[in-house]
Amino acid sequence: MRKYIKFILLFLFAVFLLWFFGRNLDWQEVNASLRKANPYYLGLAFVGICLGYLLRAIRWKVLLAPITDVSLRELFATTTVGYSAVLFLGRAGELVRPMWLPMRDRRVRPSAALATIFVERVFDMASLISFFSISLIWFRIPPGREAEMASIQWAGNLLFAGVIVGIIGLIVYHRFSQVFIDWMSRLTDRRFIPGRIRDMILSLMLQFATALNILRSPKEILLASFWTITLWVAIAVPTWLVILAFGLEMRFVDSIFVMGVASLGTLIPTPGGAAGAFHAATAGSLILLSIEREQAAAISIVMHLIYFVPAVFFGLYYFLHGDISIERFRSLLSSENAEKEIKSDSPDFERAG
């Protein structure tokens, strides 16, 4: 019941954001802008995003390398199915990937897959914020937007500093992971803490430390960094192509700014792939670049489709041709099942006393 209530509340929040996004728009102008979009540029953007999903699978293979070798085909299938779930369910769909892959390849534990996805997010945030901060160096501030851009530049520099601190934190955790795990084991060895929760936390910490073994090898760090940078370039180029499709003469560095703001909008956990939040964030970034509101709204609508729809085509194909039942798929989406799966792979931890 709590799951359904949470989903309904997030759905209503998405509806509110969409209403807020479109409340003052002239939808005839928005429709006119959509009709003028260049289909060739949009087609190229679609292909670019498809390439991005392949690059995500390649990068995931690198991150899983310290744990086990996984087929690139299975990783691509799992990635597209996972992002299809994110489109329909919001961030709750993130649970699909770490649960789906172990059923496709039983050598991968759910907790291990979940840990590598966390490491993946760290690489993504570090790369995205770095792109965003560096792009601000060559950013041309539109007339009359000096105050807003000063705040954005300050926030970008602060986020960049946060990335540096986060990377240092990962290195420290990896080096002293056993110390942290032992400390958490003692801290959670309390009667009021359920054993399954304790085991799940310790298992995740252990698997996270294992996933961070990539930090031992400069080669693997370089590989993960290379594929992450390549991935975000592969997303920035389609972003630029969508903008160009609407006849706007905008520089590539400006598209990186738009991509950064749009990606931050996807962090809002509303169904529909951050519906409403993505549109408001993307349109807001374009308005800051002196784009008319209706045209900015049209671009944000198309960009949302370009970002997420390619995954649906592949995801549905792999879902329908897989050996996993709909009932099993639905069960994967429950947080209770996620805890059960992770707990089943938890090692036996000794309890003091």
C-alpha positions as CSV (number, residue, x, y, z in Angstrom):
1,M,0.0,0.0,0.0
2,R,2.8,2.4,0.8
3,K,4.4,1.7,-2.6
4,Y,1.2,2.6,-4.4
5,I,0.6,5.7,-2.2
6,K,4.2,6.9,-3.0
7,F,3.8,6.3,-6.7
8,I,0.5,8.2,-6.7
9,L,2.0,11.1,-4.8
10,L,4.9,11.2,-7.3
11,F,2.6,11.0,-10.2
12,L,0.5,13.9,-8.9
13,F,3.7,15.8,-8.3
14,A,4.7,15.2,-12.0
15,V,1.2,16.4,-13.1
16,F,1.7,19.5,-11.0
17,L,5.2,20.2,-12.5
18,L,3.8,19.7,-16.0
19,W,1.0,22.1,-15.2
20,F,3.5,24.6,-13.8
21,F,5.6,24.1,-16.9
22,G,2.8,24.8,-19.4
23,R,0.5,27.1,-17.5
24,N,1.4,30.3,-19.3
25,L,2.4,28.9,-22.7
26,D,0.8,29.6,-26.0
27,W,0.4,26.0,-27.1
28,Q,-0.4,27.0,-30.7
29,E,3.1,28.5,-30.8
30,V,4.6,25.4,-29.2
31,N,2.9,23.3,-31.8
32,A,4.1,25.5,-34.6
33,S,7.7,25.2,-33.3
34,L,7.3,21.4,-33.2
35,R,6.2,21.2,-36.8
36,K,9.2,23.2,-38.0
37,A,11.7,20.8,-36.4
38,N,14.2,19.3,-38.8
39,P,13.6,15.5,-38.9
40,Y,17.1,14.7,-40.2
41,Y,18.7,16.3,-37.2
42,L,16.2,14.6,-34.9
43,G,17.0,11.2,-36.5
44,L,20.7,11.7,-36.0
45,A,20.0,12.7,-32.4
46,F,18.0,9.5,-31.9
47,V,20.9,7.4,-33.3
48,G,23.3,9.2,-31.0
49,I,21.3,8.4,-27.9
50,C,21.1,4.7,-29.0
51,L,24.9,4.8,-29.1
52,G,24.9,6.3,-25.6
53,Y,23.1,3.2,-24.3
54,L,25.7,1.0,-25.9
55,L,28.4,3.1,-24.2
56,R,26.7,2.7,-20.9
57,A,26.8,-1.1,-21.3
58,I,30.5,-1.0,-22.2
59,R,31.3,1.2,-19.2
60,W,29.2,-1.1,-16.9
61,K,31.3,-4.1,-18.2
62,V,34.5,-2.3,-17.2
63,L,33.0,-1.5,-13.7
64,L,32.0,-5.2,-13.3
65,A,35.4,-6.5,-14.4
66,P,36.8,-6.7,-10.8
67,I,33.8,-8.9,-9.9
68,T,33.2,-11.0,-13.0
69,D,33.1,-11.0,-16.8
70,V,29.7,-10.3,-18.2
71,S,28.5,-10.5,-21.8
72,L,28.1,-7.1,-23.5
73,R,24.8,-8.2,-25.0
74,E,23.4,-9.0,-21.6
75,L,24.6,-5.6,-20.2
76,F,23.0,-3.8,-23.2
77,A,19.7,-5.6,-22.8
78,T,19.7,-4.9,-19.0
79,T,20.6,-1.3,-19.5
80,T,17.8,-0.6,-22.0
81,V,15.2,-2.6,-19.9
82,G,16.3,-0.6,-16.9
83,Y,16.0,2.8,-18.5
84,S,12.6,1.8,-19.9
85,A,11.5,1.1,-16.4
86,V,12.9,4.6,-15.3
87,L,10.7,6.2,-18.0
88,F,7.5,4.5,-16.8
89,L,8.2,4.4,-13.1
90,G,10.6,7.2,-12.4
91,R,13.7,6.5,-10.3
92,A,12.0,3.5,-8.6
93,G,12.8,1.8,-11.9
94,E,16.5,1.9,-11.0
95,L,16.0,-1.3,-9.0
96,V,15.3,-3.2,-12.2
97,R,18.9,-3.2,-13.5
98,P,20.6,-4.8,-10.4
99,M,17.7,-7.3,-10.1
100,W,17.5,-8.2,-13.8
101,L,21.1,-8.8,-14.6
102,P,21.6,-11.5,-11.9
103,M,18.8,-13.5,-13.5
104,R,20.4,-13.1,-16.9
105,D,23.8,-14.0,-15.6
106,R,23.8,-15.9,-12.2
107,R,27.5,-15.1,-11.6
108,V,26.5,-11.6,-10.7
109,R,25.1,-11.0,-7.3
110,P,22.3,-8.4,-6.9
111,S,24.2,-6.6,-4.2
112,A,27.3,-6.5,-6.5
113,A,25.3,-5.1,-9.4
114,L,23.7,-2.5,-7.1
115,A,27.2,-1.5,-5.9
116,T,28.5,-1.1,-9.4
117,I,25.5,1.1,-10.3
118,F,26.4,3.4,-7.4
119,V,30.0,3.6,-8.7
120,E,28.6,4.3,-12.1
121,R,26.5,7.2,-10.7
122,V,29.7,8.6,-9.1
123,F,31.5,8.6,-12.4
124,D,28.5,10.1,-14.1
125,M,28.1,12.9,-11.6
126,A,31.9,13.6,-11.7
127,S,32.0,13.8,-15.5
128,L,28.7,15.7,-15.9
129,I,29.6,18.4,-13.3
130,S,33.1,18.7,-14.8
131,F,31.7,19.2,-18.2
132,F,29.2,21.7,-16.8
133,S,31.8,23.6,-14.9
134,I,34.3,23.7,-17.7
135,S,31.7,24.8,-20.2
136,L,31.0,27.9,-18.0
137,I,34.5,29.1,-18.7
138,W,33.6,29.7,-22.4
139,F,30.0,30.6,-21.7
140,R,28.7,33.8,-23.2
141,I,26.4,35.5,-20.7
142,P,23.3,36.8,-22.4
143,P,22.6,40.5,-21.9
144,G,20.4,41.0,-18.8
145,R,21.2,37.6,-17.4
146,E,24.4,38.5,-15.5
147,A,22.9,37.9,-12.0
148,E,21.4,34.5,-12.8
149,M,24.6,33.3,-14.6
150,A,26.8,34.5,-11.7
151,S,24.7,32.3,-9.3
152,I,24.9,29.4,-11.8
153,Q,28.7,29.7,-12.1
154,W,29.0,29.8,-8.3
155,A,26.9,26.7,-8.0
156,G,28.9,25.0,-10.8
157,N,32.2,25.7,-9.0
158,L,30.8,24.4,-5.7
159,L,29.6,21.2,-7.4
160,F,33.0,20.7,-9.0
161,A,34.6,21.1,-5.5
162,G,32.1,18.5,-4.2
163,V,33.2,16.1,-6.9
164,I,36.9,16.4,-5.8
165,V,35.9,15.8,-2.2
166,G,33.7,12.8,-3.3
167,I,36.5,11.2,-5.2
168,I,38.9,11.6,-2.3
169,G,36.2,10.0,-0.1
170,L,35.9,7.0,-2.4
171,I,39.7,6.5,-2.3
172,V,39.7,6.7,1.5
173,Y,36.8,4.2,1.8
174,H,38.4,1.8,-0.6
175,R,41.7,1.9,1.2
176,F,40.2,1.5,4.7
177,S,37.0,-0.4,3.7
178,Q,37.5,-3.2,6.3
179,V,37.8,-0.6,9.1
180,F,34.5,1.1,8.0
181,I,32.7,-2.3,7.7
182,D,33.9,-3.4,11.1
183,W,32.8,-0.1,12.6
184,M,29.4,-0.4,11.0
185,S,29.1,-4.0,12.2
186,R,29.7,-2.9,15.8
187,L,27.4,0.1,15.4
188,T,24.5,-2.0,14.0
189,D,24.9,-4.9,16.5
190,R,21.9,-3.7,18.5
191,R,18.7,-5.5,19.4
192,F,16.5,-2.8,18.0
193,I,18.1,-3.1,14.5
194,P,16.6,-6.0,12.5
195,G,19.1,-8.6,11.5
196,R,18.0,-8.5,7.8
197,I,18.6,-4.7,7.7
198,R,22.0,-5.1,9.3
199,D,23.1,-7.9,6.9
200,M,21.9,-5.9,3.9
201,I,23.9,-2.8,5.0
202,L,27.0,-4.8,5.6
203,S,26.6,-6.7,2.4
204,L,26.2,-3.6,0.4
205,M,29.3,-2.0,2.0
206,L,31.3,-5.2,1.2
207,Q,30.1,-5.3,-2.4
208,F,30.8,-1.6,-2.8
209,A,34.3,-2.0,-1.5
210,T,34.7,-4.9,-4.0
211,A,33.4,-2.7,-6.9
212,L,35.9,-0.1,-5.9
213,N,38.7,-2.5,-6.6
214,I,38.8,-0.7,-10.0
215,L,40.7,2.0,-8.1
216,R,43.6,-0.4,-7.7
217,S,44.3,-0.4,-11.4
218,P,45.2,2.8,-13.2
219,K,44.3,1.1,-16.4
220,E,40.8,0.3,-15.3
221,I,40.3,3.9,-13.9
222,L,41.4,5.3,-17.2
223,L,39.1,2.9,-19.1
224,A,36.1,3.8,-16.9
225,S,36.9,7.5,-17.2
226,F,37.3,7.3,-21.0
227,W,34.0,5.5,-21.5
228,T,32.2,7.9,-19.1
229,I,33.6,11.0,-21.0
230,T,32.7,9.3,-24.3
231,L,29.2,8.6,-23.0
232,W,28.5,12.2,-22.1
233,V,29.9,13.5,-25.3
234,A,27.5,11.1,-27.0
235,I,24.7,12.7,-25.0
236,A,25.9,16.3,-25.6
237,V,26.0,15.9,-29.4
238,P,22.3,14.7,-29.6
239,T,21.4,17.6,-27.3
240,W,23.0,20.0,-29.7
241,L,21.4,18.3,-32.7
242,V,17.9,18.7,-31.1
243,I,18.6,22.4,-30.6
244,L,19.9,22.8,-34.2
245,A,16.7,21.0,-35.4
246,F,14.7,24.0,-34.3
247,G,16.8,26.4,-36.4
248,L,18.8,27.9,-33.5
249,E,22.4,28.9,-34.1
250,M,23.8,27.7,-30.8
251,R,27.4,26.6,-30.0
252,F,28.2,23.1,-28.8
253,V,29.4,24.5,-25.5
254,D,25.9,26.0,-24.9
255,S,24.4,22.5,-25.5
256,I,26.6,21.2,-22.7
257,F,25.1,23.8,-20.4
258,V,21.6,22.7,-21.4
259,M,22.5,19.0,-21.0
260,G,23.8,19.6,-17.5
261,V,20.7,21.4,-16.3
262,A,18.4,18.8,-18.0
263,S,20.3,15.9,-16.4
264,L,20.0,17.5,-13.0
265,G,16.2,17.7,-13.7
266,T,16.1,13.9,-14.2
267,L,17.1,13.5,-10.5
268,I,13.6,14.4,-9.5
269,P,12.0,10.9,-8.9
270,T,8.7,11.5,-10.8
271,P,7.3,8.8,-13.2
272,G,7.7,9.4,-16.9
273,G,11.4,9.9,-16.7
274,A,11.3,12.9,-14.4
275,A,8.3,14.2,-16.4
276,G,7.7,17.9,-15.6
277,A,10.9,18.4,-13.8
278,F,13.0,17.6,-16.9
279,H,10.8,19.8,-19.1
280,A,10.9,22.7,-16.6
281,A,14.7,22.4,-16.1
282,T,15.5,22.1,-19.8
283,A,13.1,25.0,-20.9
284,G,14.5,27.1,-18.0
285,S,18.1,26.7,-19.2
286,L,17.1,27.6,-22.8
287,I,15.2,30.7,-21.6
288,L,18.3,31.8,-19.8
289,L,20.0,31.6,-23.2
290,S,17.4,34.1,-24.5
291,I,15.2,31.5,-26.3
292,E,11.5,32.3,-26.5
293,R,9.4,30.4,-23.9
294,E,7.3,28.5,-26.5
295,Q,10.3,27.4,-28.5
296,A,12.1,26.4,-25.3
297,A,9.1,24.3,-24.3
298,A,8.9,22.6,-27.7
299,I,12.6,21.8,-27.5
300,S,12.3,20.3,-24.0
301,I,9.4,18.1,-25.1
302,V,11.4,16.7,-28.0
303,M,14.6,16.4,-26.0
304,H,12.8,14.3,-23.4
305,L,11.5,11.9,-26.0
306,I,14.9,11.7,-27.7
307,Y,16.6,10.9,-24.3
308,F,14.2,8.1,-23.2
309,V,12.3,6.7,-26.1
310,P,15.2,4.8,-27.8
311,A,15.5,2.7,-24.6
312,V,11.9,1.7,-24.8
313,F,12.3,0.1,-28.3
314,F,15.2,-2.0,-27.2
315,G,13.9,-2.6,-23.7
316,L,10.6,-3.9,-24.9
317,Y,12.3,-6.2,-27.4
318,Y,14.6,-7.7,-24.8
319,F,11.8,-7.9,-22.2
320,L,9.4,-9.7,-24.6
321,H,12.1,-12.1,-25.9
322,G,13.6,-12.8,-22.5
323,D,12.9,-15.8,-20.2
324,I,11.5,-13.7,-17.4
325,S,7.7,-13.7,-16.7
326,I,5.7,-10.5,-16.3
327,E,4.9,-11.6,-12.7
328,R,8.6,-11.9,-12.0
329,F,9.3,-8.6,-13.6
330,R,6.6,-6.9,-11.5
331,S,8.0,-8.5,-8.3
332,L,11.4,-7.0,-9.1
333,L,10.0,-3.5,-8.7
334,S,9.2,-3.9,-5.1
335,S,11.6,-2.7,-2.4
336,E,10.7,-5.7,-0.3
337,N,11.9,-8.0,-3.0
338,A,15.1,-6.0,-3.5
339,E,15.9,-6.4,0.2
340,K,15.2,-10.1,0.0
341,E,17.5,-10.5,-3.0
342,I,20.3,-8.6,-1.4
343,K,19.9,-10.3,1.9
344,S,20.1,-13.7,0.1
345,D,23.6,-12.8,-1.1
346,S,24.7,-11.4,2.2
347,P,27.8,-13.1,3.7
348,D,27.6,-14.4,7.2
349,F,28.7,-11.6,9.6
350,E,29.7,-12.5,13.1
351,R,27.6,-10.8,15.7
352,A,29.3,-9.6,18.9
353,G,27.8,-10.9,22.1
